[in-house]
Amino acid sequence: RLRRRQWMLLGVIFLFLGIDESVQIHERVSPQVARVVDLSGPLHFEWILPYSILLLVLAVFYCRFLLELPSDTRKRLIWAAVLYVGGALGCEMIEGAWVEDHGIDAVNQVMISIEEPLELAGSVLCVRALLLHIAQHLPGARFAIGVSDREKMDKRS
């Protein structure tokens, strides 16, 4: 039952991250954090502080869960997390220090062009890890991805 709750919470977390990516909730958090704490350098983008704290709390909460997963799933999810968090937090911290010293320039744009693909790669690897976990460790589970008959007909016309 605990595992079920952890899987559900993980789904909620992924939903939040997807919404955050599209409407940039984290950008709205920064001014609130800046009112309370004066941050600079790698924490130039203030949202990094609360998101990092939340990440640490979740890492502690999910540590046992992760260790109980099959080895192959655990390794895949860890690699996915390393890419995603490396892009989302790691690159943003480097960008923050750069922007503080040099402003927004071409180098900053190159950093962003590295950050976003890392996040996407982490997301794709996470989905792959979950689909492989279902296929390999949940033999009764079935899922299908396809095109409906109506969509097939629309493409023919």
DAMOVEN-V298915 format. One record per run of one state. SS is the DSSP state (A for helix, B for strand, O for the rest). FROM is the first residue (numbers start at 0). LEN is the number of residues. Records with the same first field share a line. If there is no record, write none. Layout:
BEGIN
SS->FROM-LEN + FROM-LEN
END
This chain:
BEGIN
O->0-1 + 23-1 + 36-4 + 43-3 + 68-2 + 102-3 + 137-11 + 156-1
A->1-22 + 24-12 + 40-3 + 46-22 + 70-32 + 105-32 + 148-8
END
